[in-house]
Amino acid sequence: MFSTRKLGQVSLHPGIATALQHHFSRSLVSRSFITSPQCVKTILLTRQANQNRSVWGLIPASCKRLFSISSTYHYEVSVVPGESKVTDLKPDAQDIFRTAIRSVYPKSMIGNVLLYNAVTSTLKVQGKTYKLDRNVFVVGMGKAVAGMAGVVEDILGAHIVTGVISIPEGLQEQIQDENPCGFPLRNTTKIQIYEGSSRTEADEASYNAAKAIHNLVSKLTEKDLLIVLCSGGGSVLCPLPHSPITLDELRQVTRLLKQNGANVKEVNTVRKNIEVLKGGGLAMEAKPAKVVSLILSSFIGDPIDLIASGPTCPSQPAPHHCIEIMNRLGIMDQVPESVRKFLERETVILSQKQKILDSIQAKAELDATWADIQNIVVGNNSIACEAAATRASELGYLPLILTTKLVGEARNIGTLLAKLAKFIMMCYDRKTSMEPNMELTILEVELVAGGIRKEWINHICNSLDRAHNMNKDLCIICGGEIMVQVKGSGIGGKNMEAALAAAIHMKKLFRLEEMPVAETRMCFLCCDSDGLDGVTKMAGAIVDQDFLNKVEERGLEMGDYLENNDSFSLFSQVDNGQYLVKTNVTGTNIMDLVVMLVQKPQDRKYAWI
């Protein structure tokens, strides 16, 4: 019996060592634990006898989970004399990001869905065909619908009768100032533009836009086709509470929910039940017209009932659920009386209806109601990440889409990805030997504890094996929703803050601590797809080792700026703001994108053993 179990130079309690072995039994990196002399002897003999081919099948089952090897892992690293080539990776990272954004521009997204035949005056949309004869109406709400409406107008302009879109305040002027092509809608457009709230709360202007949309759709006939455009921010830009609830009371309820811990789904549940156009309400108001809803997803997993609160999405009324949410949050006594009475009345009506219809009848009725309504996700984070991977490959990188469901606080994400960069550098430098690498194992434990799944680690290691054999640098791509908790008074955005947090941890890993392997070039880009990060006109920021040097030369304390949520001010001072990423308003919105490039060791080559 052993009181401790030695792995490399580190002594671990046997319980911890066993737990680590069990936890990483499928991990490509941490299978390098060697705990049995018999295993060591078997592996050495096997390796000696099979130097030119895979040895995995010849290792006893009892040893397999302890030995790091894969189908492409047959090389050792040897030093090549000469100077290393230093490469600036930032232009490539920006190129990859901009390509990803172009893939979800309205023209490319909607043009692939709306297939118009001018000869027959027919529109084909995913298997359904519509006859057009100056019977098309357009409505929309969200940050990206101006560009979407412009594309619809280009394709179907001759048949558009009229339309209404609601966009954030100031967006029209901003697009005209920054876009050399001007505003996406024509000067002779038949689509009315309303500019509503640019904040997270509905205002009188967005309320007027919602009333205009309601007035338009409620007059449609069975001969008409309604094109609905939805993107992130649509909920705030199209508020229309059921009578007698007022706009002020709607805002009061929304504030109460958010201030008392309601999540996005719960807020949207309440909105859908107390507003006219949400939760499928817009589609119902448009009946008997046919409806095609084109949705640009700004939510992970593309839940169409949450995007702009699902104005054309099938939804069952759930007033009782709203009451449960308010009671659980302890805010029912603070909710305006008009809202309480409305929900109570709707609960009684729904209960009576359910007594009359059985579940089969209710489903048949629901299916018939939504037969003439199409909901199509035309763009999302996954499309952008795939385009980024394609461009990275064209530039000579080996791309890996780590996840399209990245969620977390900006500081945590930046710190975690800085650790991942070090992990990749160490894996690039590793050799196929029997020596356990305890530091690599501990780093992997930290990555998993931080939220990077074991299967993602495995994907990274497999990609690094391929990168070794193909002599390529690695490109890690992530998409998702980054969040920030604002406590300071500075100027910044969630993506700039993630980049700053990454730089702070890079300094710790690459400057204050001794790297166990040769440091290679890397860069980290984090940007918002709509081109506006926080309250700034920048999309985000990019950092690399040169950034660390320039910050140090200027004597700037990155931690102070991070604590004050003042990332923009810091980036503005470094190299005249060259580490800020500016795209102008992109006209799209598919959450946030992260691109991390890690260069292979320049002074090494790979030889068969």
Secondary structure, DSSP 4 states (H G I P E B T S, - for coil): --SSEEETTEEE-HHHHHHHHHHTTT-TTGGG----HHHHHHHHHHHHHTTTS--GGGS-HHHHTTS---TT--EEEEE-SSPPPP---HHHHHHHHHHHHHTTSHHHHHHTT-EEETTTTEEEETTEEEE-SS-EEEEEESTTHHHHHHHHHHHHGGGEEEEEEEEETTHHHHHHHH-TT--SS-TT-SEEEEEE-SSSS--HHHHHHHHHHHHHHTT--TT-EEEEEE-TTTTTTS--BPTT--HHHHHHHHHHHHHTT--HHHHHHHHHHHBSSTTTHHHHHHTTSEEEEEEE--STT--TTTGGG-TTS-----HHHHHHHHHHHT-GGGS-HHHHHHHHHHHHHHHHHHHHS-HHHHHHHHHHHTTTEEEEEEE-HHHHHHHHHHHHHHTTEEEEEEEEEEEEEHHHHHHHHHHHHHHHHHHHH--SSS---HHHHHHHHHHHHHT--HHHHHHHHHHHHHHHHHT-EEEEEEEEEEE----SS----HHHHHHHHHHHHHHIIIIIS--SS----EEEEEEETTS--TTSS--EEEEEHHHHHHHHHHT--HHHHHHTT-HHHHHHHSGGGTTEE-----S----EEEEEEEPPPTTEEEEE-
